[in-house]
Amino acid sequence: MKLTIRYDLGDGPVDVETNLYVVVAWERKYKRKASDMANGFGIEDLAFMAHESAKLHKVTVPLMLDDFIKKLAELEIVSNEPSNPTNGEPTDAA
């Protein structure tokens, strides 16, 4: 699963993308499986992924997750793509 998350710490919106590393880090911290996300996940989950993704992409953010959350003015999922998207079935273009 790849998410594009938009957050704003008061200086304007920033978009970051999650990757497998971020999802594994989330699983380890919260003792849940990625498949649990199909049932939805909370704001703290989303904030964690945004925070980890920002650090991974060398975007300056507060070191501690709670300090990051305290500064959040906006947090949303902009895009949600499966890890291994499949193409639709071939069509007969004859």
N, CA, C and O atoms as a GROMACS GRO file, in nm:
protein
  376
    1MET      N    1   0.084  -0.118   0.000
    1MET     CA    2   0.000   0.000   0.000
    1MET      C    3   0.089   0.124   0.000
    1MET      O    4   0.186   0.133   0.074
    2LYS      N    5   0.053   0.217  -0.084
    2LYS     CA    6   0.125   0.343  -0.089
    2LYS      C    7   0.025   0.456  -0.069
    2LYS      O    8  -0.072   0.469  -0.144
    3LEU      N    9   0.050   0.536   0.033
    3LEU     CA   10  -0.037   0.650   0.062
    3LEU      C   11   0.039   0.779   0.034
    3LEU      O   12   0.158   0.789   0.061
    4THR      N   13  -0.030   0.876  -0.019
    4THR     CA   14   0.022   1.012  -0.023
    4THR      C   15  -0.055   1.088   0.084
    4THR      O   16  -0.177   1.099   0.080
    5ILE      N   17   0.021   1.141   0.180
    5ILE     CA   18  -0.039   1.209   0.294
    5ILE      C   19   0.000   1.357   0.288
    5ILE      O   20   0.116   1.391   0.266
    6ARG      N   21  -0.098   1.441   0.309
    6ARG     CA   22  -0.074   1.586   0.314
    6ARG      C   23  -0.088   1.631   0.459
    6ARG      O   24  -0.188   1.602   0.525
    7TYR      N   25   0.014   1.701   0.506
    7TYR     CA   26   0.006   1.757   0.641
    7TYR      C   27   0.052   1.901   0.635
    7TYR      O   28   0.121   1.943   0.542
    8ASP      N   29   0.012   1.977   0.736
    8ASP     CA   30   0.052   2.117   0.746
    8ASP      C   31   0.085   2.145   0.892
    8ASP      O   32   0.002   2.126   0.981
    9LEU      N   33   0.207   2.191   0.915
    9LEU     CA   34   0.250   2.227   1.050
    9LEU      C   35   0.237   2.378   1.073
    9LEU      O   36   0.292   2.432   1.169
   10GLY      N   37   0.164   2.445   0.983
   10GLY     CA   38   0.144   2.588   0.996
   10GLY      C   39   0.225   2.669   0.895
   10GLY      O   40   0.210   2.791   0.887
   11ASP      N   41   0.311   2.600   0.819
   11ASP     CA   42   0.395   2.669   0.720
   11ASP      C   43   0.351   2.639   0.578
   11ASP      O   44   0.424   2.670   0.483
   12GLY      N   45   0.236   2.581   0.561
   12GLY     CA   46   0.188   2.541   0.429
   12GLY      C   47   0.190   2.390   0.415
   12GLY      O   48   0.266   2.322   0.484
   13PRO      N   49   0.106   2.338   0.326
   13PRO     CA   50   0.094   2.194   0.312
   13PRO      C   51   0.218   2.127   0.253
   13PRO      O   52   0.287   2.183   0.168
   14VAL      N   53   0.243   2.005   0.300
   14VAL     CA   54   0.353   1.922   0.252
   14VAL      C   55   0.295   1.785   0.219
   14VAL      O   56   0.221   1.729   0.300
   15ASP      N   57   0.326   1.731   0.102
   15ASP     CA   58   0.284   1.597   0.065
   15ASP      C   59   0.401   1.501   0.078
   15ASP      O   60   0.511   1.531   0.032
   16VAL      N   61   0.378   1.386   0.142
   16VAL     CA   62   0.479   1.282   0.154
   16VAL      C   63   0.416   1.149   0.116
   16VAL      O   64   0.295   1.130   0.130
   17GLU      N   65   0.498   1.057   0.066
   17GLU     CA   66   0.452   0.924   0.029
   17GLU      C   67   0.506   0.820   0.126
   17GLU      O   68   0.622   0.824   0.166
   18THR      N   69   0.419   0.727   0.162
   18THR     CA   70   0.464   0.616   0.243
   18THR      C   71   0.529   0.512   0.152
   18THR      O   72   0.514   0.516   0.030
   19ASN      N   73   0.602   0.421   0.213
   19ASN     CA   74   0.657   0.307   0.140
   19ASN      C   75   0.653   0.187   0.233
   19ASN      O   76   0.600   0.195   0.344
   20LEU      N   77   0.708   0.076   0.189
   20LEU     CA   78   0.705  -0.046   0.268
   20LEU      C   79   0.772  -0.028   0.404
   20LEU      O   80   0.724  -0.081   0.504
   21TYR      N   81   0.883   0.046   0.408
   21TYR     CA   82   0.953   0.071   0.535
   21TYR      C   83   0.860   0.137   0.637
   21TYR      O   84   0.857   0.097   0.753
   22VAL      N   85   0.785   0.237   0.593
   22VAL     CA   86   0.696   0.310   0.682
   22VAL      C   87   0.584   0.218   0.733
   22VAL      O   88   0.548   0.223   0.851
   23VAL      N   89   0.529   0.136   0.645
   23VAL     CA   90   0.423   0.044   0.686
   23VAL      C   91   0.475  -0.058   0.787
   23VAL      O   92   0.407  -0.087   0.886
   24VAL      N   93   0.594  -0.111   0.764
   24VAL     CA   94   0.654  -0.206   0.859
   24VAL      C   95   0.680  -0.138   0.994
   24VAL      O   96   0.654  -0.196   1.099
   25ALA      N   97   0.730  -0.016   0.991
   25ALA     CA   98   0.753   0.059   1.116
   25ALA      C   99   0.621   0.078   1.191
   25ALA      O  100   0.617   0.065   1.313
   26TRP      N  101   0.514   0.107   1.118
   26TRP     CA  102   0.382   0.122   1.180
   26TRP      C  103   0.337  -0.011   1.241
   26TRP      O  104   0.287  -0.013   1.354
   27GLU      N  105   0.354  -0.121   1.168
   27GLU     CA  106   0.317  -0.253   1.221
   27GLU      C  107   0.392  -0.284   1.350
   27GLU      O  108   0.334  -0.333   1.447
   28ARG      N  109   0.521  -0.255   1.351
   28ARG     CA  110   0.603  -0.283   1.470
   28ARG      C  111   0.561  -0.198   1.589
   28ARG      O  112   0.552  -0.249   1.701
   29LYS      N  113   0.536  -0.071   1.566
   29LYS     CA  114   0.501   0.019   1.677
   29LYS      C  115   0.364  -0.012   1.735
   29LYS      O  116   0.348  -0.014   1.857
   30TYR      N  117   0.266  -0.036   1.649
   30TYR     CA  118   0.128  -0.052   1.694
   30TYR      C  119   0.083  -0.198   1.703
   30TYR      O  120  -0.032  -0.225   1.736
   31LYS      N  121   0.174  -0.292   1.672
   31LYS     CA  122   0.144  -0.436   1.683
   31LYS      C  123   0.017  -0.473   1.606
   31LYS      O  124  -0.068  -0.548   1.656
   32ARG      N  125   0.006  -0.420   1.486
   32ARG     CA  126  -0.107  -0.449   1.398
   32ARG      C  127  -0.053  -0.489   1.262
   32ARG      O  128   0.065  -0.469   1.233
   33LYS      N  129  -0.138  -0.544   1.179
   33LYS     CA  130  -0.098  -0.585   1.044
   33LYS      C  131  -0.151  -0.484   0.943
   33LYS      O  132  -0.254  -0.420   0.964
   34ALA      N  133  -0.079  -0.470   0.833
   34ALA     CA  134  -0.120  -0.376   0.729
   34ALA      C  135  -0.261  -0.407   0.680
   34ALA      O  136  -0.335  -0.316   0.642
   35SER      N  137  -0.298  -0.533   0.680
   35SER     CA  138  -0.433  -0.570   0.636
   35SER      C  139  -0.541  -0.508   0.725
   35SER      O  140  -0.655  -0.493   0.682
   36ASP      N  141  -0.506  -0.472   0.849
   36ASP     CA  142  -0.602  -0.407   0.938
   36ASP      C  143  -0.646  -0.271   0.885
   36ASP      O  144  -0.753  -0.221   0.920
   37MET      N  145  -0.564  -0.211   0.799
   37MET     CA  146  -0.597  -0.078   0.745
   37MET      C  147  -0.722  -0.081   0.659
   37MET      O  148  -0.786   0.022   0.640
   38ALA      N  149  -0.756  -0.200   0.607
   38ALA     CA  150  -0.878  -0.210   0.526
   38ALA      C  151  -1.001  -0.173   0.607
   38ALA      O  152  -1.102  -0.130   0.551
   39ASN      N  153  -0.995  -0.190   0.739
   39ASN     CA  154  -1.105  -0.155   0.827
   39ASN      C  155  -1.096  -0.011   0.875
   39ASN      O  156  -1.176   0.032   0.959
   40GLY      N  157  -1.000   0.063   0.823
   40GLY     CA  158  -0.979   0.201   0.862
   40GLY      C  159  -0.872   0.211   0.969
   40GLY      O  160  -0.841   0.114   1.037
   41PHE      N  161  -0.818   0.327   0.983
   41PHE     CA  162  -0.720   0.350   1.088
   41PHE      C  163  -0.733   0.492   1.138
   41PHE      O  164  -0.790   0.578   1.070
   42GLY      N  165  -0.680   0.515   1.256
   42GLY     CA  166  -0.701   0.641   1.325
   42GLY      C  167  -0.608   0.753   1.283
   42GLY      O  168  -0.515   0.734   1.204
   43ILE      N  169  -0.635   0.868   1.337
   43ILE     CA  170  -0.554   0.987   1.310
   43ILE      C  171  -0.411   0.967   1.358
   43ILE      O  172  -0.317   1.010   1.291
   44GLU      N  173  -0.393   0.901   1.474
   44GLU     CA  174  -0.257   0.878   1.522
   44GLU      C  175  -0.180   0.790   1.424
   44GLU      O  176  -0.061   0.812   1.401
   45ASP      N  177  -0.247   0.690   1.365
   45ASP     CA  178  -0.183   0.605   1.265
   45ASP      C  179  -0.137   0.689   1.146
   45ASP      O  180  -0.024   0.676   1.099
   46LEU      N  181  -0.225   0.775   1.099
   46LEU     CA  182  -0.194   0.861   0.985
   46LEU      C  183  -0.082   0.959   1.020
   46LEU      O  184   0.008   0.983   0.938
   47ALA      N  185  -0.087   1.016   1.139
   47ALA     CA  186   0.018   1.108   1.183
   47ALA      C  187   0.153   1.037   1.191
   47ALA      O  188   0.255   1.092   1.150
   48PHE      N  189   0.153   0.914   1.244
   48PHE     CA  190   0.277   0.836   1.252
   48PHE      C  191   0.335   0.815   1.112
   48PHE      O  192   0.454   0.835   1.091
   49MET      N  193   0.250   0.776   1.018
   49MET     CA  194   0.299   0.750   0.882
   49MET      C  195   0.350   0.878   0.815
   49MET      O  196   0.450   0.874   0.743
   50ALA      N  197   0.282   0.989   0.838
   50ALA     CA  198   0.328   1.117   0.782
   50ALA      C  199   0.462   1.155   0.843
   50ALA      O  200   0.553   1.199   0.772
   51HIS      N  201   0.475   1.140   0.973
   51HIS     CA  202   0.598   1.174   1.045
   51HIS      C  203   0.715   1.088   0.995
   51HIS      O  204   0.821   1.141   0.964
   52GLU      N  205   0.694   0.956   0.989
   52GLU     CA  206   0.800   0.866   0.943
   52GLU      C  207   0.837   0.893   0.796
   52GLU      O  208   0.954   0.891   0.760
   53SER      N  209   0.736   0.917   0.714
   53SER     CA  210   0.762   0.944   0.572
   53SER      C  211   0.841   1.074   0.554
   53SER      O  212   0.933   1.080   0.472
   54ALA      N  213   0.806   1.176   0.631
   54ALA     CA  214   0.878   1.303   0.623
   54ALA      C  215   1.024   1.284   0.662
   54ALA      O  216   1.114   1.332   0.593
   55LYS      N  217   1.048   1.214   0.773
   55LYS     CA  218   1.186   1.189   0.816
   55LYS      C  219   1.262   1.109   0.710
   55LYS      O  220   1.379   1.138   0.681
   56LEU      N  221   1.196   1.010   0.652
   56LEU     CA  222   1.260   0.927   0.550
   56LEU      C  223   1.299   1.008   0.427
   56LEU      O  224   1.401   0.982   0.364
   57HIS      N  225   1.216   1.107   0.393
   57HIS     CA  226   1.242   1.192   0.276
   57HIS      C  227   1.321   1.317   0.312
   57HIS      O  228   1.331   1.411   0.233
   58LYS      N  229   1.378   1.318   0.434
   58LYS     CA  230   1.464   1.426   0.482
   58LYS      C  231   1.394   1.562   0.488
   58LYS      O  232   1.455   1.667   0.465
   59VAL      N  233   1.264   1.558   0.518
   59VAL     CA  234   1.188   1.680   0.542
   59VAL      C  235   1.202   1.711   0.691
   59VAL      O  236   1.184   1.623   0.775
   60THR      N  237   1.233   1.834   0.724
   60THR     CA  238   1.252   1.872   0.864
   60THR      C  239   1.119   1.873   0.937
   60THR      O  240   1.027   1.946   0.901
   61VAL      N  241   1.111   1.790   1.040
   61VAL     CA  242   0.992   1.782   1.126
   61VAL      C  243   1.041   1.768   1.270
   61VAL      O  244   1.156   1.731   1.293
   62PRO      N  245   0.954   1.796   1.369
   62PRO     CA  246   0.995   1.772   1.507
   62PRO      C  247   1.038   1.626   1.526
   62PRO      O  248   0.980   1.536   1.466
   63LEU      N  249   1.139   1.604   1.607
   63LEU     CA  250   1.194   1.471   1.628
   63LEU      C  251   1.093   1.375   1.689
   63LEU      O  252   1.083   1.260   1.646
   64MET      N  253   1.019   1.420   1.787
   64MET     CA  254   0.924   1.336   1.858
   64MET      C  255   0.785   1.341   1.791
   64MET      O  256   0.739   1.449   1.752
   65LEU      N  257   0.720   1.226   1.778
   65LEU     CA  258   0.589   1.218   1.716
   65LEU      C  259   0.489   1.310   1.785
   65LEU      O  260   0.413   1.380   1.717
   66ASP      N  261   0.486   1.312   1.918
   66ASP     CA  262   0.390   1.396   1.989
   66ASP      C  263   0.409   1.545   1.957
   66ASP      O  264   0.312   1.619   1.947
   67ASP      N  265   0.534   1.587   1.943
   67ASP     CA  266   0.561   1.727   1.907
   67ASP      C  267   0.513   1.757   1.765
   67ASP      O  268   0.464   1.866   1.737
   68PHE      N  269   0.526   1.660   1.675
   68PHE     CA  270   0.476   1.671   1.539
   68PHE      C  271   0.323   1.686   1.543
   68PHE      O  272   0.267   1.774   1.477
   69ILE      N  273   0.257   1.600   1.620
   69ILE     CA  274   0.111   1.602   1.629
   69ILE      C  275   0.062   1.734   1.688
   69ILE      O  276  -0.039   1.788   1.642
   70LYS      N  277   0.131   1.787   1.788
   70LYS     CA  278   0.091   1.914   1.850
   70LYS      C  279   0.089   2.029   1.749
   70LYS      O  280   0.010   2.122   1.762
   71LYS      N  281   0.176   2.022   1.649
   71LYS     CA  282   0.187   2.131   1.551
   71LYS      C  283   0.096   2.113   1.430
   71LYS      O  284   0.081   2.206   1.350
   72LEU      N  285   0.034   1.996   1.416
   72LEU     CA  286  -0.048   1.969   1.297
   72LEU      C  287  -0.168   2.063   1.288
   72LEU      O  288  -0.248   2.073   1.381
   73ALA      N  289  -0.178   2.130   1.174
   73ALA     CA  290  -0.294   2.213   1.145
   73ALA      C  291  -0.386   2.141   1.047
   73ALA      O  292  -0.505   2.170   1.039
   74GLU      N  293  -0.329   2.046   0.971
   74GLU     CA  294  -0.404   1.972   0.870
   74GLU      C  295  -0.339   1.836   0.852
   74GLU      O  296  -0.216   1.824   0.860
   75LEU      N  297  -0.421   1.734   0.827
   75LEU     CA  298  -0.370   1.599   0.803
   75LEU      C  299  -0.474   1.524   0.723
   75LEU      O  300  -0.587   1.507   0.768
   76GLU      N  301  -0.437   1.478   0.604
   76GLU     CA  302  -0.533   1.405   0.520
   76GLU      C  303  -0.463   1.312   0.422
   76GLU      O  304  -0.346   1.332   0.388
   77ILE      N  305  -0.534   1.211   0.378
   77ILE     CA  306  -0.484   1.123   0.273
   77ILE      C  307  -0.524   1.185   0.140
   77ILE      O  308  -0.641   1.213   0.115
   78VAL      N  309  -0.424   1.207   0.055
   78VAL     CA  310  -0.448   1.267  -0.075
   78VAL      C  311  -0.468   1.158  -0.180
   78VAL      O  312  -0.549   1.173  -0.271
   79SER      N  313  -0.394   1.048  -0.166
   79SER     CA  314  -0.400   0.940  -0.263
   79SER      C  315  -0.373   0.809  -0.192
   79SER      O  316  -0.292   0.802  -0.099
   80ASN      N  317  -0.441   0.705  -0.237
   80ASN     CA  318  -0.425   0.572  -0.179
   80ASN      C  319  -0.412   0.474  -0.295
   80ASN      O  320  -0.510   0.448  -0.366
   81GLU      N  321  -0.294   0.419  -0.314
   81GLU     CA  322  -0.270   0.326  -0.425
   81GLU      C  323  -0.226   0.191  -0.371
   81GLU      O  324  -0.151   0.184  -0.274
   82PRO      N  325  -0.274   0.083  -0.433
   82PRO     CA  326  -0.225  -0.048  -0.392
   82PRO      C  327  -0.077  -0.063  -0.425
   82PRO      O  328  -0.028   0.002  -0.518
   83SER      N  329  -0.006  -0.147  -0.351
   83SER     CA  330   0.137  -0.168  -0.375
   83SER      C  331   0.165  -0.226  -0.511
   83SER      O  332   0.259  -0.187  -0.579
   84ASN      N  333   0.081  -0.321  -0.551
   84ASN     CA  334   0.100  -0.390  -0.678
   84ASN      C  335  -0.026  -0.375  -0.762
   84ASN      O  336  -0.104  -0.469  -0.774
   85PRO      N  337  -0.045  -0.258  -0.821
   85PRO     CA  338  -0.166  -0.240  -0.900
   85PRO      C  339  -0.167  -0.336  -1.019
   85PRO      O  340  -0.062  -0.369  -1.075
   86THR      N  341  -0.284  -0.378  -1.056
   86THR     CA  342  -0.296  -0.466  -1.172
   86THR      C  343  -0.365  -0.392  -1.283
   86THR      O  344  -0.448  -0.304  -1.259
   87ASN      N  345  -0.330  -0.428  -1.402
   87ASN     CA  346  -0.399  -0.369  -1.518
   87ASN      C  347  -0.531  -0.440  -1.533
   87ASN      O  348  -0.547  -0.554  -1.491
   88GLY      N  349  -0.625  -0.371  -1.592
   88GLY     CA  350  -0.755  -0.434  -1.620
   88GLY      C  351  -0.738  -0.548  -1.718
   88GLY      O  352  -0.631  -0.566  -1.777
   89GLU      N  353  -0.842  -0.624  -1.735
   89GLU     CA  354  -0.835  -0.735  -1.829
   89GLU      C  355  -0.818  -0.681  -1.969
   89GLU      O  356  -0.873  -0.576  -2.003
   90PRO      N  357  -0.742  -0.754  -2.052
   90PRO     CA  358  -0.724  -0.708  -2.190
   90PRO      C  359  -0.858  -0.708  -2.264
   90PRO      O  360  -0.944  -0.794  -2.242
   91THR      N  361  -0.873  -0.611  -2.349
   91THR     CA  362  -0.996  -0.604  -2.428
   91THR      C  363  -0.964  -0.644  -2.570
   91THR      O  364  -0.851  -0.630  -2.616
   92ASP      N  365  -1.063  -0.690  -2.638
   92ASP     CA  366  -1.047  -0.729  -2.778
   92ASP      C  367  -1.070  -0.605  -2.863
   92ASP      O  368  -1.185  -0.565  -2.885
   93ALA      N  369  -0.963  -0.545  -2.910
   93ALA     CA  370  -0.975  -0.418  -2.985
   93ALA      C  371  -0.994  -0.441  -3.134
   93ALA      O  372  -0.973  -0.350  -3.213
   94ALA      N  373  -1.034  -0.559  -3.172
   94ALA     CA  374  -1.049  -0.591  -3.314
   94ALA      C  375  -1.164  -0.523  -3.378
   94ALA      O  376  -1.187  -0.542  -3.498
   0.00000   0.00000   0.00000
